[in-house]
Amino acid sequence: MKKRNLIISVASNYWGNAGKRVRHRPRNVYRKTIEALANAIEAQNPNRHGHGRRVANYSVDIAKEIGVHGRELELIGYAALLHDIGMLGVDEDSLDHLLEQASSQSGEAPHALIGAEVVEQVDFLKDAADMVRKHHYPIDRLKSPDEIPVGARIINVASNFDKLTRSDNPDERLTAYQAISRMKKDQGMKFDPKAMRALMSRCQAPTTCPTSANKRCKQRKCAIVKSAWLT
């Protein structure tokens, strides 16, 4: 608990200082600051390199397909980029990490709650906090799916898609086609149907597929368009 409180305190101070530096500067400068923190999240685990960036790209792509635009689209991108910020300081080999994995299955992921607390410290991102908080919530967990922000539902789909297509174990890594086929089994339960349909509709030529290094992907003729939101 002390470690978690320290993470929130340090991150909050970071955001406060960063906010003062960029308050009167162009918005792209703020985004660079956010990207720097996202890189810090992944630095403690090389196997997660690029996860936040890819999830942000996929999330923005899915959101555009659904019809999201403007400020909400921007917030979804930032929330996706920082969705794992609460994992800072969690040792991959510790009991904390095992508890994280177990609790994520029910949606009550401690790192998501901590991440939301951190994001709430930033005025510019306050409206994205609930997306971070609920990005592990299965769609059938609450009486009304509307209690889960659209952004959280999108990030849930995008993050799981990335984990399946970029698994640490090459033998377990799926093509985009295979990943979508597996995720469709949980559509309406774990995953939001609308977000899933948007993901599927973004399947295009295999040359743009993030999993195209896997030759099987070309055989399946399936890929997700790579968004240019983050390059």
C-alpha positions as CSV (number, residue, x, y, z in Angstrom):
1,M,0.0,0.0,0.0
2,K,2.8,2.4,0.8
3,K,4.4,1.7,-2.6
4,R,1.1,2.5,-4.3
5,N,0.6,5.7,-2.4
6,L,4.2,6.7,-3.3
7,I,3.4,6.0,-7.0
8,I,0.4,8.3,-6.9
9,S,2.4,11.0,-5.0
10,V,5.3,11.0,-7.4
11,A,3.2,10.9,-10.5
12,S,1.0,13.7,-9.2
13,N,4.0,15.9,-8.5
14,Y,5.3,15.0,-12.0
15,W,2.0,16.0,-13.6
16,G,1.8,19.2,-11.6
17,N,5.2,20.4,-12.7
18,A,4.6,19.3,-16.3
19,G,1.3,21.1,-16.3
20,K,3.0,24.3,-15.2
21,R,5.6,23.9,-18.0
22,V,3.2,23.3,-20.8
23,R,0.1,25.2,-19.8
24,H,0.7,28.0,-22.2
25,R,2.3,25.9,-24.9
26,P,0.9,24.0,-28.0
27,R,-1.1,20.9,-27.2
28,N,1.4,18.7,-29.0
29,V,3.9,19.6,-26.4
30,Y,1.6,18.2,-23.7
31,R,1.2,15.0,-25.7
32,K,5.0,14.6,-25.8
33,T,5.0,14.9,-22.0
34,I,2.3,12.2,-21.8
35,E,4.2,10.0,-24.2
36,A,7.3,10.3,-22.1
37,L,5.5,9.0,-19.1
38,A,4.0,6.2,-21.1
39,N,7.6,5.2,-22.1
40,A,8.5,5.1,-18.4
41,I,5.7,2.6,-17.8
42,E,7.1,0.3,-20.4
43,A,10.8,0.8,-19.4
44,Q,10.4,-1.5,-16.4
45,N,9.3,-4.4,-18.6
46,P,10.9,-4.6,-22.1
47,N,8.3,-7.2,-23.1
48,R,5.7,-4.5,-23.0
49,H,7.6,-2.1,-25.3
50,G,5.2,-0.3,-27.6
51,H,2.0,-1.7,-25.9
52,G,0.6,1.7,-24.8
53,R,1.4,3.3,-28.2
54,R,-0.2,0.5,-30.1
55,V,-3.3,0.4,-27.9
56,A,-3.6,4.2,-28.3
57,N,-3.5,3.8,-32.1
58,Y,-6.0,0.9,-32.2
59,S,-8.3,2.7,-29.8
60,V,-8.3,5.9,-31.9
61,D,-8.9,3.9,-35.0
62,I,-11.8,2.0,-33.4
63,A,-13.3,5.2,-32.0
64,K,-13.2,6.9,-35.4
65,E,-15.0,3.9,-36.9
66,I,-17.7,4.2,-34.3
67,G,-18.1,7.9,-35.0
68,V,-16.3,9.5,-32.0
69,H,-14.5,12.8,-32.8
70,G,-13.2,16.0,-31.3
71,R,-12.3,16.2,-27.6
72,E,-13.7,12.8,-26.8
73,L,-11.5,11.1,-29.4
74,E,-8.4,12.9,-28.0
75,L,-9.2,11.8,-24.5
76,I,-9.6,8.2,-25.6
77,G,-6.2,8.3,-27.2
78,Y,-4.6,9.7,-24.0
79,A,-6.4,7.3,-21.7
80,A,-5.3,4.4,-23.9
81,L,-1.7,5.6,-23.9
82,L,-1.8,5.7,-20.1
83,H,-4.1,2.9,-19.3
84,D,-1.4,0.9,-17.5
85,I,0.2,3.8,-15.6
86,G,-0.9,2.2,-12.3
87,M,1.5,-0.7,-13.1
88,L,4.5,1.6,-12.3
89,G,6.4,0.0,-9.5
90,V,4.7,-3.4,-9.7
91,D,7.3,-6.1,-9.8
92,E,6.5,-8.7,-12.5
93,D,7.7,-11.5,-10.1
94,S,5.9,-10.3,-7.0
95,L,2.7,-11.3,-5.3
96,D,1.3,-7.9,-6.3
97,H,1.6,-8.9,-9.9
98,L,-0.2,-12.2,-9.4
99,L,-3.0,-10.4,-7.6
100,E,-3.2,-7.9,-10.5
101,Q,-3.6,-10.8,-13.0
102,A,-6.3,-12.4,-10.9
103,S,-8.3,-9.2,-10.2
104,S,-8.1,-8.1,-13.8
105,Q,-10.3,-11.0,-14.8
106,S,-13.2,-9.5,-12.7
107,G,-12.5,-6.0,-13.8
108,E,-11.3,-4.8,-10.4
109,A,-7.7,-4.3,-11.4
110,P,-5.8,-2.4,-8.7
111,H,-3.5,-0.8,-11.3
112,A,-6.5,0.6,-13.1
113,L,-7.8,2.2,-9.9
114,I,-4.4,3.7,-9.1
115,G,-4.0,4.9,-12.7
116,A,-7.3,6.7,-12.6
117,E,-6.2,8.5,-9.4
118,V,-3.1,9.6,-11.1
119,V,-4.9,10.8,-14.3
120,E,-7.4,12.7,-12.1
121,Q,-4.5,14.9,-10.9
122,V,-4.3,16.5,-14.3
123,D,-7.0,19.0,-15.2
124,F,-6.4,18.4,-18.9
125,L,-7.1,14.7,-18.5
126,K,-9.6,14.5,-15.7
127,D,-12.4,13.4,-18.0
128,A,-10.3,10.4,-19.1
129,A,-9.9,9.0,-15.6
130,D,-13.0,6.9,-15.7
131,M,-11.8,5.3,-18.9
132,V,-8.6,4.2,-17.2
133,R,-10.5,3.1,-14.1
134,K,-12.9,0.8,-16.0
135,H,-10.8,-0.5,-18.9
136,H,-10.8,-4.0,-17.5
137,Y,-14.6,-4.1,-16.8
138,P,-16.3,-6.9,-18.7
139,I,-19.3,-5.5,-20.6
140,D,-21.8,-7.7,-18.7
141,R,-20.5,-6.8,-15.2
142,L,-22.9,-3.9,-14.6
143,K,-26.7,-3.7,-15.0
144,S,-26.3,-1.1,-17.7
145,P,-23.3,-1.1,-20.1
146,D,-23.7,2.6,-20.3
147,E,-22.0,2.8,-16.8
148,I,-18.8,1.8,-18.6
149,P,-17.5,4.7,-20.7
150,V,-17.2,4.1,-24.4
151,G,-13.5,4.8,-24.2
152,A,-13.0,2.1,-21.5
153,R,-14.9,-0.4,-23.7
154,I,-12.7,0.5,-26.7
155,I,-9.5,0.3,-24.7
156,N,-10.5,-3.1,-23.3
157,V,-10.9,-4.4,-26.9
158,A,-7.7,-2.7,-28.2
159,S,-5.5,-3.9,-25.3
160,N,-6.6,-7.5,-25.5
161,F,-6.2,-7.5,-29.3
162,D,-2.6,-6.2,-28.8
163,K,-1.8,-8.8,-26.1
164,L,-3.0,-11.6,-28.3
165,T,-1.2,-10.5,-31.4
166,R,2.0,-9.5,-29.6
167,S,2.3,-12.2,-27.0
168,D,5.7,-12.5,-25.3
169,N,5.8,-16.2,-26.4
170,P,6.0,-16.4,-30.2
171,D,4.3,-19.8,-30.2
172,E,1.3,-18.2,-28.5
173,R,1.2,-15.1,-30.8
174,L,-1.9,-14.9,-32.9
175,T,-2.6,-13.3,-36.2
176,A,-5.1,-10.5,-36.4
177,Y,-7.7,-12.9,-37.9
178,Q,-7.1,-15.5,-35.1
179,A,-7.2,-12.9,-32.4
180,I,-10.5,-11.4,-33.6
181,S,-12.0,-14.9,-33.9
182,R,-11.0,-15.7,-30.3
183,M,-12.3,-12.4,-29.0
184,K,-15.7,-12.8,-30.8
185,K,-16.4,-15.7,-28.4
186,D,-16.6,-13.2,-25.6
187,Q,-18.5,-10.5,-27.5
188,G,-21.3,-9.2,-25.4
189,M,-19.8,-10.6,-22.2
190,K,-16.3,-9.4,-21.9
191,F,-16.1,-7.2,-25.0
192,D,-18.5,-4.5,-26.2
193,P,-20.1,-5.7,-29.5
194,K,-20.0,-2.2,-31.1
195,A,-16.2,-1.9,-30.4
196,M,-15.7,-5.4,-31.7
197,R,-17.6,-4.7,-34.9
198,A,-15.5,-1.5,-35.4
199,L,-12.3,-3.5,-34.9
200,M,-13.4,-6.1,-37.4
201,S,-14.4,-3.4,-40.0
202,R,-10.9,-2.0,-39.8
203,C,-9.4,-5.2,-41.2
204,Q,-7.7,-4.3,-44.4
205,A,-4.7,-5.4,-46.5
206,P,-2.1,-7.5,-44.7
207,T,0.7,-5.2,-45.6
208,T,-0.6,-2.7,-43.0
209,C,-1.1,-5.4,-40.3
210,P,0.8,-4.9,-37.1
211,T,1.3,-8.7,-37.0
212,S,2.4,-9.0,-40.6
213,A,5.8,-10.4,-39.4
214,N,3.8,-13.6,-38.9
215,K,3.4,-15.1,-42.4
216,R,0.2,-16.8,-41.4
217,C,-1.4,-13.3,-41.3
218,K,-0.9,-12.9,-45.0
219,Q,-2.6,-16.2,-45.6
220,R,-5.6,-15.1,-43.6
221,K,-5.9,-11.8,-45.6
222,C,-6.6,-9.9,-42.4
223,A,-5.1,-6.9,-40.7
224,I,-6.1,-3.8,-38.7
225,V,-5.3,-0.4,-40.2
226,K,-2.5,1.3,-38.5
227,S,-3.7,4.6,-37.1
228,A,-1.5,7.6,-37.5
229,W,-2.6,9.2,-34.3
230,L,0.8,8.3,-32.8
231,T,3.7,7.8,-35.1
